[in-house]
């Protein structure tokens, strides 16, 4: 039921013939860069979330300009 090694090699050969090795190399580099960027964004998002949860206990200073609710 699964794909055998020979079938994978045939598919690989067809892809190389259709696209060429230079274009496949560029596609691989672009895909690797996209994955690296995604991982970096996930890391930054986790750090931002961590910073937000650490600051939950702090009191914010401010001034109330009006106690009336806006009527819409």
GROMACS elastic network, one bead per residue, 0.5 to 0.9 nm:
[ bonds ]
;  ai    aj funct       b0    kb
    1     4     6  0.88892   500
    3     6     6  0.82916   500
    3     7     6  0.62675   500
    3     8     6  0.68963   500
    4     7     6  0.53419   500
    4     8     6  0.64376   500
    4     9     6  0.88401   500
    5     8     6  0.50931   500
    5     9     6  0.62448   500
    5    10     6  0.87201   500
    6     9     6  0.50635   500
    6    10     6  0.62466   500
    6    11     6  0.86779   500
    7    10     6  0.51267   500
    7    11     6  0.62574   500
    7    12     6  0.85988   500
    8    11     6  0.51066   500
    8    12     6  0.61003   500
    8    13     6  0.86075   500
    9    13     6  0.61081   500
    9    14     6  0.86380   500
   10    13     6  0.50992   500
   10    14     6  0.62836   500
   10    15     6  0.86956   500
   11    14     6  0.51569   500
   11    15     6  0.62255   500
   11    16     6  0.86727   500
   12    15     6  0.51165   500
   12    16     6  0.61764   500
   12    17     6  0.86274   500
   13    16     6  0.51413   500
   13    17     6  0.61974   500
   13    18     6  0.86437   500
   14    17     6  0.51268   500
   14    18     6  0.61408   500
   14    19     6  0.86371   500
   15    18     6  0.51115   500
   15    19     6  0.60031   500
   15    20     6  0.76074   500
   15    24     6  0.87420   500
   16    19     6  0.54184   500
   16    21     6  0.59826   500
   16    24     6  0.75673   500
   17    20     6  0.55903   500
   17    21     6  0.82466   500
   19    22     6  0.80562   500
   19    23     6  0.60715   500
   19    24     6  0.65638   500
   20    23     6  0.56893   500
   20    24     6  0.63740   500
   20    25     6  0.87945   500
   21    24     6  0.50725   500
   21    25     6  0.60896   500
   21    26     6  0.87237   500
   22    25     6  0.51323   500
   22    26     6  0.64392   500
   22    27     6  0.87753   500
   23    26     6  0.50815   500
   23    27     6  0.62039   500
   23    28     6  0.86015   500
   24    28     6  0.60999   500
   24    29     6  0.85924   500
   25    28     6  0.50848   500
   25    29     6  0.62143   500
   25    30     6  0.86414   500
   26    29     6  0.50872   500
   26    30     6  0.61273   500
   26    31     6  0.85234   500
   27    30     6  0.51210   500
   27    31     6  0.60762   500
   27    32     6  0.85442   500
   28    31     6  0.50914   500
   28    32     6  0.60761   500
   28    33     6  0.85747   500
   29    32     6  0.50882   500
   29    33     6  0.61596   500
   29    34     6  0.86046   500
   30    33     6  0.51256   500
   30    34     6  0.61765   500
   30    35     6  0.86916   500
   31    34     6  0.50855   500
   31    35     6  0.62518   500
   31    36     6  0.86171   500
   32    35     6  0.51752   500
   32    36     6  0.61510   500
   32    37     6  0.86059   500
   33    36     6  0.50227   500
   33    37     6  0.60987   500
   33    38     6  0.85496   500
   34    37     6  0.50963   500
   34    38     6  0.61364   500
   34    39     6  0.86645   500
   35    38     6  0.50296   500
   35    39     6  0.62026   500
   35    40     6  0.86072   500
   36    39     6  0.52121   500
   36    40     6  0.62375   500
   36    41     6  0.86991   500
   37    40     6  0.50588   500
   37    41     6  0.61792   500
   37    42     6  0.86253   500
   38    41     6  0.51137   500
   38    42     6  0.61912   500
   38    43     6  0.86233   500
   39    42     6  0.50765   500
   39    43     6  0.61784   500
   39    44     6  0.86520   500
   40    43     6  0.50610   500
   40    44     6  0.61771   500
   40    45     6  0.85627   500
   41    44     6  0.50565   500
   41    45     6  0.60580   500
   41    46     6  0.85661   500
   42    45     6  0.50648   500
   42    46     6  0.61825   500
   42    47     6  0.86902   500
   43    46     6  0.51554   500
   43    47     6  0.63041   500
   43    48     6  0.87171   500
   44    47     6  0.51074   500
   44    48     6  0.61948   500
   44    49     6  0.86281   500
   45    48     6  0.50857   500
   45    49     6  0.61559   500
   45    50     6  0.85400   500
   46    49     6  0.51148   500
   46    50     6  0.61276   500
   46    51     6  0.86871   500
   47    51     6  0.62152   500
   47    52     6  0.86866   500
   48    51     6  0.51018   500
   48    52     6  0.62601   500
   48    53     6  0.87645   500
   49    52     6  0.51150   500
   49    53     6  0.62987   500
   49    54     6  0.86657   500
   50    53     6  0.52970   500
   50    54     6  0.62354   500
   50    55     6  0.88517   500
   51    54     6  0.51624   500
   51    55     6  0.64324   500
   52    55     6  0.53582   500
   52    56     6  0.66430   500
   53    56     6  0.54058   500
   53    57     6  0.85041   500
   54    57     6  0.73579   500
   54    58     6  0.88054   500
   55    58     6  0.56951   500
   56    59     6  0.83409   500
   64    67     6  0.70564   500
   66    69     6  0.80925   500
   68    71     6  0.87897   500
